[in-house]
Amino acid sequence: MSNFQVMPHFNLLSETKRLIRSSSKDAAKLRRLAWRKVSMNIEYFEKFELELELGLKKTAAASVKQFVNSFENDDEIKSWVWNYLPNLEKNRHSCIRYEIFIDLVYPLLKKGFESKDYNSTLWLGKLIQNVYQTKGIFEELGSNVEMDFFRICYEIDPNVEEGKELLLQSILNWLSHCVHEWPSGILYGMNGASIEQCQDIRSEANFAKLLASKERELSFINDFLVKLTEYELRLNKASKSDS
């Protein structure tokens, strides 16, 4: 079997057409993108995906292990992972396969996260269900939740639109949870928010307002703040009556 293999998800036909239209310099660049000399065996991964589709769980587990073990060095892993992630299809649990995550993806993302690499941090947020479900990983990453990873991305570079949008949606989802038992009250976690916690919630809502641009998002935030104010008045009234 040749050591030269087509990169996964690479549309060779469309790129060949581009080669015909490209200058010789661009053509050389595209050829380097289309073909790479690698040791890892992509056929194991393709076999794994097919076996999953056919419901062959045991053989799929064996194939994915063979694929993971076929990598020779970190450079190969890095090249494959950064080609794989933008094209991955999440399963119904919004997770990627455990072996792929723990042996290939996570070590690379963790290293990038520790050096404040934007894309690595962003993908840890996107793959948060893997982080939650893999024993020890959540704690290893500082017990950060999805919103934390996207907030760190914003701190690294506030001008990247994808990161800003993911952070906004994460905050809006959190606010939706906070208000989902209204008019009974405002939640913080699974319990009613305290006066101090209301201040944290208000801070998040105001920050989300700065990020939001769509009318429905701004309308939701404004409505939320009205309810939060009403809830705070209730708490203050109850506090005074107790004293």
LUMNUZA-84934 format. One record per residue: y, x, z of N, C-alpha, C, O in turn. Coordinates in steps of 0.001 Angstrom, whole numbers, plus 500000, padded with zeros to 6 digits. Each point is the difference from the previous one (the first is absolute). Layout:
LUMNUZA-84934
YXZYXZYXZYXZ ...
end
This chain:
LUMNUZA-84934
498789500848500000501211499152500000501245500872500000500070500983500737 500904498667498450501221500804499905500791499930501286499957499003500722 500781502090499562500876500021501167501305499266499751500779499767500924 499457499868497816501255499321499666499769498496499990499127499491499297 501684499804501507499830498563500125501340499300499882501038500557500355 498931498217499144501216499203499895500425499568501388499171499578500806 502127500526499477500504499548501297499771498505500140500127499274499014 499535500232502196499786498575500215501227499189499618501141500415500203 498580498396499228501050499032499661500940500525498898501085499446499823 498533501597499438500879500561498981499683499348498665498849500037499565 502116499377499784499815499321498729500132501024498882501106500285499542 497773500265500022500015501089499035500544499560498652500696500766499334 498992497995500251500456499526498698501518499937499941500608500488499046 500007498914501969501458499881499984500660501358500077501032500221499366 498398500687501390500590501325500121499808500813498716500830500845499663 498072498895499626499792500679498719501079499585499005500510500825499242 499827497896500770501073499518499127501317500676500354500794500339499123 499422499851502162501218500681500425499979501458499564501041500566499664 497794500036500340499882501395499573500446500168498548500668500971499642 498944498060499538500344500075498580501509499976499817500544500658499113 500128498565501748501442499862499874500765501077500754501212500132499822 498110500635501009500679500951500879500224501339499332499343500350499019 501611500397501541500182501385499581498824500811500492499219499526500825 500641501712498670498875500838500412500051500293501490498958500097500648 502244500045499902500145500273501432499534498803500819499273500148500982 501160498649498594499577498793500704498507499764499832499330499538500924 500153500779497900498579499815499737499159500853500931498984499543500524 501434501683499679499261500889500900500014499451501418498997500062500710 502141499402499694500115499438501340499084498799500169499343499854501030 500612499280497951499151498822500064498527500370500000499192499351500665 500456501692498591498599500435500006499593500479501384498875499765500442 502048500910500239499677500475501347499826498826500954499209500069500941 501531498855498815499842498811500826498680499292499709499349499485500909 500267500494497824498815499251499598498704500681500396499010499322500274 500973501999499762498759500721500280500224501017501101501007500708500010 498066499360500901500065500999501056498612500568500244498993499295499934 500984501992500350498735500633500330499742499777501480500719500524500851 498263498705499445499720499654501385498526500193500301499158500033499103 500555500092502181498614500109500431499479498677500523498802499727499922 502097499439500615499531498724500538499421499150498877500413500109498846 498630499049501506499289499199499011500498498559500044499621499228500881 501228500421498164500587498666499963498953498925499712500208498826500305 498666501582499106498952499027499691499431499366501269499586498841499984 500395501910501101499543499432501272500926498866500439499543498979500514 501760501211499280500963498975500396499865498765499112500037498870500487 499809501351498222499826498878499078498711499240500311499958498772499921 499001501966500429498722499392500384500177499185501281499466498897500117 501274501641500829500280499310501259500725498678499752499642498977500585 501372501039498556500758498780499717499124498941499341500096498816500324 499048501616498749499100499071499318499002499393500978499734498799499964 499722502034500904499017499511500978500631499016500981499348499051500434 501906501172499912500695499037500861500131498649499310499779498956500613 500583501073498102500148498761499233498680499237499926499977498769499989 498919501990499961498674499388499900499430499629501364498913499428500084 501810500892500977499537499674501341498942500938500542499289499661500947 500601501524498456498994500981500436500613500908501063500380501135499716 499712498358501500500747500688501054499380501334500397500721500976500210 497964499080499896499348501238500445500154501114498975500327501134500351 499439498544498391500139501024498965501465500375499800500310501147499678 500596497888500512501437500291499904500409500977501095500793500910499757 498670498907501446500308500903501110499526501415499693500678500972500333 498160499142499034499475501325499636500862500639498918500262501202500040 500176497999498996500804500529498897501363500483500469500481501035499540 500149498226501373501325500418500464499897501280500827500912500827499975 497992499343500751499796501249500742499809501170499042500519501092500230 498733498672498695499815501050498989501337500380499370500271501173499746 500559497814500007501309500267499409500860500835500935500592500993499577 499480498618501673500796500743500989499525501444500095500813500922500075 497884499271499920499436501345500144500129500853498744499749501204500038 500644498174498841500080500761498748501303500788499867500123500830499099 500847498924501779501257500756499960499782501401500556499290500186500988 501328500793498364499826501384500433501116500501500895499769500871500839 501446498596499004501110500526500786501096498945500171499951498925499402 501035501413501428501091499070500310500873499683498792500535498897499895 499613502056499197500820499751498810499397498899499143500719499158499463 497955500851500410499319498946499239500209498646500667500275499001499334 499589500980501987500181498749500741501422499477499822500203498817499727 500775502067500430501406499602499867500281499413498624500663498970499884 498833501685499073500216499529498636499395498617499798500634499118499420 498141500695501059499331498712499808500670498897500811500237498907499487 500068501375501771500581498983500880501318499469499447500229498791499994 500646502116499538501303499544499522499916499331498631500958499362499562 497913500777499766499764499215498795499376498649500358500258498990499345 498930501010501689499260498802500414500878498961500697499925498813499681 500898501620501258500737499052500839500871499012499226499941498802500277 500873501661498754500858499030499302499216498965499197500545498962499625 498180501317500110499205499104499163498914499258500766499228499247499407 500706500957501900498879499428500733500083498493500073501076499403499955 497748500002500159499899498565500222499480499810501414498897500439500325 501891498910500516499570499772501375498957498894500037500028499072499191 499044501042501772499034498921500141500610498864500807501180500054500348 498045498938499950500567498799500615500534500242501401500753499181500527 498867501937500081500517500333501324501222500911499909500457500515501021 500073499689497792501142500895499779499702501415500483500865500673500560 497911499762499216499578501354500370499329500653498802499483499318499115 500532502013500865499186500707499028498710500411500693499904499951501226 499128500447498005498690500353500547500133501068501090500751500965499856 498504498840501237500105500887501164499820501465499630500807500840500397 498137499479498842499729501404499669501121500615499178500353501165500186 500207498041498901501118500484499185501214500261500887500701501000499840 499533498087501095501162500148500881499847501185500948500872500868500052 498046499176500685499880500972501083499764501419499496500449500955500633 498856499204498243499655501344499525500963500558498959500140501217499883 500521497920499366500867500474498919501468499640500226500865500876499986 499411497854500219501384499528500044500693500348501315501090500573499998 498289499084501108500674500164501294500397501438500328501137500219500418 497982500776499415500420501370500335501244500441499230500859500696500541 499231498891498189501152500360499178501260499282500481501063500611500113 498816498087500171501158499233500454500461500453501383501201500062500261 497875500248500608500355500457501349500793501306499935501009500162500686 498523500754498489500695501283499843501411499771499459500957500611500475 499167498513498538501315499692499440500900499304501003501190500302500093 498241498766500658500767499275501021500564500958501039501151499870500416 498043501082499996500436500961501021501108500914499495500781500534500788 499286499645497896501075500815499423501124499130499429500850500478499249 499139498227501124501027499031499590500079499824498481501087499880499434 497763500107499926499934499695498573500124498490499811499280499226500631 501627500370498508500303498579499822498786499212499515499629498997500610 499751501449498301498904499238499409498801499887500926499352498955500053 500350502105500672498879499957500943500259498961501084499110499228500356 502106500758500160500372499042501046499974498575499466499551499081500686 500930500738498089500008498677499376498586499453499869499751498828500281 499321502029499291498631499538499786499261499733501299499091499170500029 501273501508501034499410499654501298500425498591500399499220499261500600 502010500368499069500441498630500242499251499001499132499607498932500469 500196501416498273499297499101499085498534499825500389499424498929499810 499983502121500732498585499967500377499832499783501499499057500509500606 501852498743499980500012499844501455498715499372500525499598500290501127 499745498857498087498748499404500476498913501060500156499183499921500917 500804501069498191499079501122500180500321500765501278499102500409500737 502192499776499514500440500709501211499539499252501243499493500612500939 500679498072499075499608499191501154498485500009500210499527500054501136 499717499893497770498563499784500099499180501277500152498811499935500310 501805501216499477499273501263500120500227500574501392501130500331500361 497828499784500400500094500400501409500757501312500183499688501010499370 501308498951501500500742501194500370501187500331499118500870500775500396 499178498640498401501057500345499047501359499459500449501012500695499913 499002498069500562501254499380500442500670500852501076501200500264499930 498027500163501058500541500827501074500393501380499484501007500566500427 498202499966498662500264501327499447501339500048499269500652501043499946 499746497833499500501259499918499253501160499517500869501035499583499479 498799500471501824501086499637500899500130498523500283501056499537500433 497857499702499323499993498544500236501083499283499197500548498993500451 499757501520498375500979499356499119499380498801499301498861500061499535 501889498856500394499575498826499248500633500065498610500767500915499700 498906498110499462500487499987498619501511500184499919500491500824499229 500242498406501571501458500045499976500520501386500370501021500444499474 498280500237501426500420501343500417499925500989498840500917500795499793 497979499150499448499854500928498869501094499769498959500578500951499474 499699497779500234501038499711499012501391500361500526500880500376499226 499314499509502080501284500386500579500188501519499916501098500484499725 497825500252500514500066501463499880500338500383498563500775500927499767 498642498357499268500336500240498590501495499795499770500645500792499313 499893498150501261501429499703499848500844501114500600501052500348499462 498489500208501646500726501102500633499935501264499150500951500781499968 497918499422499339499856501167499129500907499869498782500716500935499642 499247497889499724500830499746498815500308498509499910499145499225499571 502052500360500821500351498578499997500298499429498614500291498811499871 499638502017499106500380499548498660498821499590499123500206499525498883 498566500647501596498825499633499205499768498497500133499738499503501095 500357499784497797499955498537500032498667499462500510499977499039500770 498915501566498813498696499491500426499865500056501517499556499038500626 500826502090499960499910500144501444500893499017500735499598499427501012 501619500376498479500933499048500618499435498584499957500094499255500975 499321500382497891499456498653499850498796499787500916499859498941500611 499278502066499481498836499881500879500425499905501461499415499240500771 501596501527499607500511499929501371500587498622500280499739499409501048 501050500086498019500598498677500173498925498931500170500071499182500918 498932500826498196498949498986500073499210500107501294499583498989500564 500214502227499901499284500204501258500786499420501178499425499364500883 501892500860499124500843499441501065500028498475499917499906499318501020 500223500149497766500028498542499831498697499364500464500012498927500603 498864501730499119498706499489500471499954499982501524499476499067500611 501083501984499992500030500081501462500886498899500579499638499357500986 501513500432498405500892498933500462499345498627499835500189499111500830 499044500725498097499287498735499780499003499746501125499829498869500455 499515502212499986499083499859501137500778499635501264499577499138500770 501550501518499435500810499738501198500408498535500110500096499454501099 500144499914497752500568498651500015498971498916499688500352498822499928 498379501558499886499056499010499465499626498906501009499402498997499609 500930501167501658499732498939500981501263499208500356499995499189500926 501073501055498336501242499259500238499772498505499751499312499662499037 501224499435501770501086500188500988499537500357501413500813500030500924 497893500240499255499535500346501344500672501263500523500291500114501191 499953500829497909500638501237500429499922501077498945499583499745498870 500819501463501498499938501177499135498976500961500597500045500306501191 499038500163497978498945500900500474500397501461499854500767500377499114 498687500428501782500051501460499865498572500450500240499534500024501139 499767500334497785498558500187500115499356498632500106500213499140499146 498996500656501905499336498708500181500633499173501114499536498900500301 501518501623500305500639499309501118501451499662499670500578500524499047 499990498591501762501398499656499815500894501203500249499781500758500945 501213499416498217500894501159500117500861499899501250500454498919500373 499764502229500271500919500074501132501424500174499465500199500167498797 500777499794502093501390500197499579500174501376499364500680500136498983 498704500885501617500099501359499457499319500093498638500512500653499090 498339498698500767499277500027498724500760499251498918499898500343498822 500851498653501558500838499283499027501026500937499370500348499851498829 500131501106501945500954500974499468499347500859498919500619500302498980 498117500092501250499260500766498989499786499169498741500163500488498881 499473498258501320499758499108498864501282499806499193499974500033498770 501136499768501917501278499813499311500371501240499192500507499900498883 499233501265501695500292501255499303499206500100498701500533500416498971 498188499200501079499163500027498793500494498991498969500038500294498806 500337498524501657500480498961499083501296500428499317500177499773498803 500715500835501944501261500470499413499764501136499012500676500093498975 498361500771501338499665501084499073499407499434498713500336500446498903 498778498565501242499413499357498819501081499361499137499898499975498774 501133499513501879501102499366499268500732501015499127500481499665498917 499601501568501558500631501063499215499161500359498776500537500361498953 498143499537501189499100500346498897499857498870498991499770500246498816 500365498526501644499728498834499153501091499787498957501171500304500226 498412499168498630500951499683498935499745498614499407500890499418499381 497899500054500805499656498699499441500473498887500928499975500131501224 500452498781498167500568498888500764499003499418500995500366499678501130 498376500187498455499003499402500899499728500897501201499742499510501099 500315501818498692499795500935501110501158499922500985499794499947501212 501418500047498259501188499915500857500049498668500740500401499940501162 499187498996498155499978498679500623499006499971501159500289499451501063 498538501144498723498990500051501057500521500773501210499839499563501140 500786501589498605500500500838501097501096499282500778500005500018501230 500921499351498055501087499278500675499460498851500851500456499776501121 498572499505498334499380498902500744499268500543501230500036499403501076 499300501739498742499288500625501117500973500379501112499719499766501175 501415500813498464500982500431500997500576498818500780500299500122501188 499853498744498146500467498790500689498982499585501062500367499677501130 498358500335498498498937499625500944499895501015501137499776499634501154 500389501639498508499944501039501029501123499811501019499785500148501203 501404499526498314501132499755500899499721498814500914500288500047501196 499155498901498242499658498817500803498963500358501064500089499552501144 498937501253498469498952500413500944500583500859501121499623499856501163 501298501038498478500648500845501012500795499155500993500011500290501196 500648498676498312500745499101500883499064499311500982500331499836501175 498504499762498341498989499389500874499592500966501110499941499635501174 499775501619498419499571501001500979501081500257501041499714500086501195 501522500035498350501108500249500926500198498825500960500275500191501185 499582498599498288500138498808500833498895499944501046500245499681501163 498524500635498402498861499998500928500164501074501064499649499797501162 500886501346498428500205501108500936501024499637501073499825500333501172 501240498984498423501046499603500950499493498944500978500328500027501186 498869499045498302499481498942500870499004500557501011499898499492501117 499360501561498493499047500638500918500715500742501118499527500064501134 501642500502498508500756500745501007500864499048500827500713500440500902 
end
